[in-house]
């Protein structure tokens, strides 16, 4: 009987153990599946994060490349801007000279204006006169002689006049009467000064005035071929007896019979003219006259460009 009970107990124990293992197998399997699933998810997350990092690195590289390209393009643009030469403003002529040396408007330019010219420069007072003209915003032509440009000081003065914005005209080398000279000498008197002016300013002169207003057929032809406008004047007094002093010159220059629209005023690089210049400019302005910019006067050079 005891043996029977022992056998039944043993069988029962075996059955219990067997059921326990079967119950444990799904749990273990489920745990393994969950572990594998978690590992796969972690792996996927790692791969995803890795891909995101790679994408970020690619984008950063792309942005860096884009920035480099932009910088290169900006550098090229800056280089292009620096290499591109500045273009000088081309001014269309607004005035032309008539047969009696007056300057007349071509179209709608202001007719109530006069042209200021200073001969025999630079002979000691040109820079002071130029400073006065600048103060009154009055353009002018300085007609220079070669004898005053032989020295470095003379060339320096002419360059300063040019840099101040004044037109530099040709008044021959030695101020001799062209009618007393051979054609060869006339050529030398005119061309030597044009060469000096171009060496100092970098530009050929556009205006010519013969000493004493004594023109010749040869000089007219040569000057025109060189692109210069030959001009005398409407009136001038500072070289005449009775007007070589400040007060008399101030009076006559603003009350001369020749004063009118487009008058071409002749003055010289002289002590008394320098002293009278402020009052002359004031008097002309009070009478309603402006001052013609020589750069706006038509010259033969305009048709050559």
C-alpha positions as CSV (number, residue, x, y, z in Angstrom):
1,X,0.0,0.0,0.0
2,X,2.8,2.3,0.9
3,X,4.4,1.4,-2.4
4,X,1.2,2.3,-4.2
5,X,1.1,5.7,-2.5
6,X,4.7,6.3,-3.3
7,X,4.2,5.5,-7.0
8,X,1.2,7.7,-7.2
9,X,3.1,10.6,-5.6
10,X,6.0,10.1,-7.9
11,X,3.7,10.2,-11.0
12,X,1.9,13.3,-9.7
13,X,5.3,15.0,-9.1
14,X,6.4,14.2,-12.6
15,X,3.2,15.5,-14.1
16,X,3.6,18.8,-12.1
17,X,7.2,19.2,-13.3
18,X,6.2,18.5,-16.9
19,X,3.5,21.1,-16.8
20,X,5.8,23.6,-15.3
21,X,8.3,23.2,-18.2
22,X,5.6,23.6,-20.8
23,X,4.3,26.7,-19.0
24,X,7.8,28.1,-18.9
25,X,8.7,27.5,-22.6
26,X,6.2,30.1,-24.0
27,X,7.4,32.6,-21.5
28,X,11.0,32.1,-22.3
29,X,10.1,32.1,-26.0
30,X,8.1,35.3,-25.6
31,X,10.9,36.9,-23.6
32,X,13.4,36.0,-26.3
33,X,11.1,37.4,-29.0
34,X,10.6,40.6,-27.1
35,X,14.4,40.8,-26.5
36,X,15.0,40.3,-30.2
37,X,12.4,42.8,-31.2
38,X,13.9,45.3,-28.8
39,X,17.3,44.7,-30.2
40,X,15.9,45.1,-33.7
41,X,14.2,48.3,-32.7
42,X,17.4,49.6,-31.1
43,X,19.3,48.6,-34.2
44,X,16.7,50.4,-36.4
45,X,16.9,53.5,-34.1
46,X,20.7,53.4,-34.3
47,X,20.5,53.1,-38.1
48,X,18.0,55.9,-38.2
49,X,20.1,58.1,-36.0
50,X,23.2,57.3,-38.1
51,X,21.3,58.1,-41.3
52,X,20.1,61.4,-39.8
53,X,23.7,62.3,-38.7
54,X,24.9,61.4,-42.2
55,X,22.2,63.5,-43.8
56,X,23.1,66.4,-41.5
57,X,26.8,66.0,-42.4
58,X,25.8,66.0,-46.1
59,X,23.6,69.1,-45.7
60,X,26.4,70.8,-43.8
61,X,28.9,69.9,-46.5
62,X,26.4,71.1,-49.1
63,X,25.9,74.4,-47.2
64,X,29.6,74.8,-46.8
65,X,30.1,74.2,-50.5
66,X,27.3,76.6,-51.3
67,X,28.8,79.3,-49.1
68,X,32.2,78.7,-50.7
69,X,30.6,79.1,-54.1
70,X,28.9,82.3,-53.0
71,X,32.2,83.7,-51.6
72,X,33.9,82.8,-54.8
73,X,31.2,84.5,-56.8
74,X,31.3,87.6,-54.6
75,X,35.1,87.7,-55.0
76,X,34.7,87.4,-58.8
77,X,32.1,90.2,-58.7
78,X,34.4,92.4,-56.6
79,X,37.3,91.7,-58.9
80,X,35.2,92.5,-62.0
81,X,34.1,95.8,-60.4
82,X,37.7,96.7,-59.5
83,X,39.0,95.7,-63.0
84,X,36.2,97.6,-64.8
85,X,37.7,101.0,-65.7
86,X,35.8,104.1,-64.8
87,X,34.0,105.7,-67.7
88,X,34.3,109.4,-68.1
89,X,31.1,111.2,-68.5
90,X,30.6,112.3,-72.0
91,X,29.0,115.8,-72.1
92,X,27.0,116.8,-75.2
93,X,27.8,120.2,-76.5
94,X,25.3,122.9,-75.4
95,X,26.9,126.0,-76.9
96,X,28.8,126.9,-80.1
97,X,30.8,130.0,-81.0
98,X,29.6,132.3,-83.7
99,X,31.6,134.3,-86.3
100,X,32.2,137.2,-83.9
101,X,33.5,135.1,-81.0
102,X,30.3,135.1,-78.9
103,X,29.1,131.8,-77.4
104,X,25.5,131.0,-78.2
105,X,23.2,128.1,-76.9
106,X,22.6,125.2,-79.3
107,X,19.2,124.4,-77.9
108,X,17.9,125.1,-74.5
109,X,21.1,126.1,-72.7
110,X,21.0,129.2,-70.6
111,X,21.6,132.2,-73.0
112,X,22.3,134.6,-70.1
113,X,25.8,133.5,-69.5
114,X,29.4,134.6,-70.4
115,X,32.6,132.8,-71.1
116,X,35.6,133.7,-68.9
117,X,39.2,133.3,-70.3
118,X,42.6,134.0,-68.7
119,X,45.6,134.5,-71.1
120,X,49.4,134.3,-70.6
121,X,49.2,131.7,-67.8
122,X,50.9,130.7,-65.6
123,X,52.7,134.0,-64.9
124,X,52.4,134.4,-61.1
125,X,48.8,134.8,-60.3
126,X,47.0,131.9,-62.0
127,X,46.4,129.8,-58.9
128,X,45.0,132.7,-56.9
129,X,42.7,133.6,-59.8
130,X,41.7,129.9,-60.0
131,X,40.8,129.8,-56.3
132,X,38.7,133.0,-56.7
133,X,36.9,131.4,-59.7
134,X,36.2,128.2,-57.7
135,X,34.8,130.3,-54.9
136,X,32.2,131.8,-57.3
137,X,31.7,128.4,-59.1
138,X,32.9,130.1,-62.3
139,X,34.5,127.8,-65.0
140,X,37.1,129.3,-67.3
141,X,39.8,128.6,-69.9
142,X,43.4,129.3,-68.9
143,X,45.3,129.9,-72.2
144,X,48.9,128.9,-71.4
145,X,52.3,129.8,-73.0
146,X,55.0,127.3,-73.4
147,X,57.7,129.7,-71.9
148,X,55.9,129.4,-68.6
149,X,55.9,125.6,-68.7
150,X,59.6,125.1,-69.3
151,X,60.2,124.8,-65.5
152,X,58.9,122.0,-63.3
153,X,57.2,124.7,-61.2
154,X,55.3,126.0,-64.3
155,X,54.2,122.4,-65.2
156,X,53.1,121.9,-61.6
157,X,50.9,125.0,-61.7
158,X,49.3,124.0,-65.0
159,X,48.6,120.5,-63.6
160,X,47.0,122.1,-60.5
161,X,44.8,124.3,-62.7
162,X,43.7,121.2,-64.6
163,X,43.0,119.2,-61.5
164,X,40.9,122.1,-60.2
165,X,38.6,121.5,-63.2
166,X,39.7,124.3,-65.5
167,X,40.2,124.0,-69.2
168,X,43.8,124.4,-70.5
169,X,44.0,126.2,-73.8
170,X,46.9,126.7,-76.3
171,X,48.3,130.2,-76.5
172,X,51.5,129.3,-78.4
173,X,55.0,128.8,-77.0
174,X,56.6,132.3,-76.9
175,X,53.6,134.7,-77.5
176,X,55.0,135.9,-80.9
177,X,52.7,137.4,-83.6
178,X,52.0,134.4,-85.9
179,X,51.8,136.8,-88.9
180,X,55.5,137.5,-88.5
181,X,56.5,133.8,-88.6
182,X,57.0,131.2,-91.3
183,X,54.7,128.3,-91.5
184,X,57.4,126.1,-90.0
185,X,57.7,128.4,-87.0
186,X,54.0,128.7,-86.6
187,X,53.8,124.9,-86.5
188,X,56.5,124.8,-83.9
189,X,54.8,127.5,-81.8
190,X,51.5,125.8,-81.7
191,X,52.4,122.1,-81.7
192,X,55.1,122.3,-79.0
193,X,52.5,123.8,-76.5
194,X,49.9,121.1,-77.4
195,X,52.5,118.5,-76.7
196,X,53.4,120.1,-73.3
197,X,49.8,120.3,-72.3
198,X,49.1,116.7,-73.2
199,X,52.2,115.6,-71.2
200,X,51.1,117.5,-68.1
201,X,47.3,116.9,-68.2
202,X,47.0,113.7,-70.2
203,X,44.7,115.5,-72.7
204,X,45.1,117.4,-75.9
205,X,43.9,121.0,-75.7
206,X,40.5,121.8,-77.2
207,X,40.9,125.6,-77.5
208,X,43.5,127.8,-79.2
209,X,44.0,131.6,-79.0
210,X,46.6,133.4,-81.1
211,X,48.7,136.1,-79.4
212,X,47.2,139.5,-80.1
213,X,44.4,137.8,-81.9
214,X,46.6,137.7,-85.0
215,X,45.5,134.6,-86.8
216,X,46.8,133.2,-90.2
217,X,45.3,130.9,-92.7
218,X,48.0,128.3,-91.9
219,X,47.3,128.5,-88.2
220,X,43.5,128.2,-88.7
221,X,44.0,125.1,-90.8
222,X,46.5,123.5,-88.4
223,X,44.4,124.2,-85.3
224,X,41.3,122.8,-86.9
225,X,43.2,119.6,-87.9
226,X,44.3,119.2,-84.3
227,X,40.7,119.4,-83.1
228,X,41.0,122.8,-81.4
229,X,38.5,125.6,-81.6
230,X,40.2,128.9,-82.6
231,X,38.8,131.9,-80.7
232,X,39.5,135.5,-80.2
233,X,37.3,137.5,-77.7
234,X,34.4,139.9,-77.4
235,X,36.2,142.4,-75.2
236,X,39.1,142.8,-72.8
237,X,40.9,145.8,-71.2
238,X,43.5,144.7,-68.7
239,X,46.3,145.1,-71.2
240,X,45.4,148.7,-72.1
241,X,46.7,151.9,-70.6
242,X,44.3,153.3,-68.0
243,X,42.9,149.9,-67.0
244,X,46.0,148.3,-65.5
245,X,44.7,149.0,-62.0
246,X,42.0,147.4,-59.9
247,X,39.2,150.0,-59.7
248,X,39.2,151.0,-63.3
249,X,39.2,147.4,-64.5
250,X,36.4,146.4,-62.1
251,X,34.3,149.2,-63.6
252,X,34.9,148.6,-67.3
253,X,34.6,144.8,-67.2
254,X,31.0,144.9,-65.9
255,X,29.9,147.9,-67.9
256,X,31.7,147.4,-71.3
257,X,29.7,148.0,-74.5
258,X,30.5,144.4,-75.6
259,X,28.9,142.8,-72.5
260,X,25.9,140.8,-73.5
261,X,24.6,137.2,-73.8
262,X,27.4,134.9,-74.6
263,X,30.2,137.5,-74.4
264,X,33.7,136.1,-74.5
265,X,35.6,138.0,-71.8
266,X,39.4,138.4,-72.1
267,X,41.6,138.7,-69.0
268,X,45.2,138.0,-68.3
269,X,47.4,136.5,-65.5
270,X,48.2,139.9,-64.0
271,X,48.4,141.4,-60.5
272,X,45.7,144.0,-61.1
273,X,43.4,141.5,-62.8
274,X,43.8,139.1,-59.9
275,X,42.9,141.9,-57.5
276,X,39.8,143.0,-59.6
277,X,38.5,139.5,-60.3
278,X,36.2,139.1,-57.2
279,X,34.4,142.4,-58.0
280,X,34.1,141.5,-61.7
281,X,32.5,138.2,-60.9
282,X,30.1,139.8,-58.4
283,X,29.2,142.5,-60.9
284,X,28.4,140.0,-63.6
285,X,26.3,137.9,-61.3
286,X,24.4,141.0,-60.2
287,X,23.5,141.7,-63.8
288,X,22.1,138.3,-64.1
289,X,24.9,136.5,-66.0
290,X,26.0,133.0,-65.4
291,X,29.3,131.4,-66.5
292,X,29.6,129.0,-69.4
293,X,31.4,125.7,-68.8
294,X,34.0,125.5,-71.6
295,X,33.5,121.7,-71.6
296,X,30.0,122.3,-73.1
297,X,31.2,124.3,-76.1
298,X,31.3,122.6,-79.4
299,X,34.8,122.1,-80.9
300,X,36.2,120.3,-84.0
301,X,37.4,117.6,-81.6
302,X,33.8,116.6,-81.0
303,X,33.4,115.4,-84.6
304,X,36.7,113.4,-84.3
305,X,35.6,111.3,-81.3
